[in-house]
C-alpha cells in the first residue's frame, strides 16, 4: 500500500513538473507575437459579472449579518466587501487612476457597517475600476510596474485583480451560505 502511494505521488510530481514546463511564464516563451485577444475587454466582462454578483449578494445579506465572521482574526462579511472596495481603488491607483480624494486605506475595512453605505461604496469602486480600465491605453499593458517588492506588468495586474476579486466572491458566497443566505443567481 505504501509503495503504491509513493509511486502515485512520484507520478503526480513528474506530471506536474511536465505541465509547468509545457506552459512558459510570460517572457519565457519563443512566441513574440502580440496577443490575439482584447485583454481589457475580457477583464471588463469579468469585472461586470463580479460587480453584479457582489452587489446582489451584499443586497441579499441581512444588515445584522455584516459583522458576522467565521472566527477570530478573520474578516467579517462587511469587511470583505470593504476589502474589495479598497482593492478596486488600490489596484487602479497603482495603474495611475487615483480614486476619490477622500478615500483612505488605513482601517478602511472597519470604516462602516451601515449596509446602504457598504453597498454604495462597493458599487462606486466597481464603476471607478471599469472607467479606469476603459481609459487605459492598450500600448501600456506591457509597461512594467513595481509590485510588492518585485515587478509586474499592467496586464499582469489586471489579471491578478480579477482573480483576487473572484477569490473574495467565493469567500463571500461561503459566508452567505453559512448564514442561510442563498446567492440570488443560484435560486
N, C-alpha and C positions, 0 to 999 in steps of 0.2 A: 504494500500500500504506500509506504513512504517513498519507495523508488519510483512508483508511478506518479506520485505528487511532484517529486523533484524533476522528473522528466517533463511533466506538463509545464511546470514553472520555467524550466530552461527553454522549452519551445516557445512559450509566451514571450520571454525576454528576447529571443532571437527574432521572432516575428515583429515585435515592436521596434527593435533596432532597424530591421529592414524597412519598415514603413517610414520611420523617421528619416532614413537616408533617401527614400523614394520621393519625398516632398521637401525640397530645399527651402530653407528660410529665405526671406527677402534679401536680395543681394548675393545669394549663393548660387543661383542657377545660371545657366548659359543664355537663357532667353532674355534678350534686352528689348523686345518689342513692347510698345505701350499696351496697357490692359485694354481689352475689347469690351469693357462694360463701364457703366456710369456709376462709380462708387458713391458719389454724392446722392444720386437718385435712389440707389439701393439703401443707403443709410437713412434717407428721408422716409422711405417706406417703413423701415423698421421703427424709426423714431415715432412716426404717426401711429403705428399699431401699439407701441409701448405707451405712448401718451394716452390713448383711448383706454387701454386696459388699466393703467394706473389710476386714472380719474374715475373710471367705472367702479373699480374695486374700492377706492377711498370713499366714494359716494355710498356704496353698499355697506360699508363698515359703520356700525353704531358709534356715535361720538364718544360714548363712555368706554369704548374699547381701544381708543387711540393710545392710552397709556399701558396697555397690556404688553407684556414681554414674556418670552418663554423661560427666562431665567435671569438671575442677577448678572449684571455686567453686559447684557445683550441689548441691542437697540429695541425700543418699543415700536409698535406699529407706526405711530405718528413720527417717530424719529427716523424710521426707514424712509417714509415719504419725504421728510425734510432733507435726509441724506441725498436722495435722488435730486431734489431741487438744487441743493448745494453743488452736487457733481455736475449737473447740467450747466450751471453758471460757471463753475470752475474750469471744466474742460473747454468751454467756449472762450473763456478769458485766456487760457493757455494758447488758444488758436488765434488770439487777437481781437476777440469780440467781448469787450467788457460788459458785464451785466448792469443792473440798476445801481445807481450811485450809492444808495443806502444799504446795499447788500453787504452783510458782514458774515464772515465764515466762522469766527470764533464762537463756539457754543450755539451755532445756528440750529443744529438738530434739536436743541432743547428750547428754542425760542418761543414756541407756541404749541398749545394742544387744542386750540379752537379749530374744530373741523372745517368750518367755512374758510378760515384763513389758510389752513393747510392745503385745501383743495385749490383755492385761488392762486396761491404762490406756486403750487405744483404745475397748474395749467400755464401760468406765466413763464415758468422756467422752460417748459417744453416749447412754447411759442418762441421764446428767445433763441433756444437752441436751433429750431427749424429755420428761423430767419437768418441766423448767423451762418448756418451751413449753406443756405441758398446764395449768400453773398461771397462764399469762399471761391477764389479762382481755382479752376482745375489745375492750373500750372503750379500751384503751391502745394498740391497734395504730397509731393515727394520732398518738400522742404523739411530739413532736419531741425528738431527742437530738443531742448533739454527736457528730460523725462525721468523723474525720480532717481536722480544721480547718474543717469545714462542718456542715451539719445533715442529718439523715435521720430517718425515722420508724421505729418498731419494725417495722412492716410491711416497710419497705424493707430493714431489717437482716436480717429473716427471709429475704427473697428473695435478698439478697446471700449470706447464709450457705449456702443450698442450692446456689447457683451456684458459690461458692468450693469447697465440698466436692466437687461434681461435677467441677470442673476438675482437682482433685488426684486424683480417681479415674482420670480419663483419663491423667494423668501416671503414676500407679501401674501402670496397665494396660500402658502403653508400656514402663516399666521392667521389669515382669514378663516381657513378651514378649521383650525384649532379652536376658533371662536364661533363655530357654527355658521359662518358666512360662506355661501357658495358663490364663486366668481360669476358675475352676471352672464358672461359669454358661455359658461358651462351649463346653464339651465336648459 
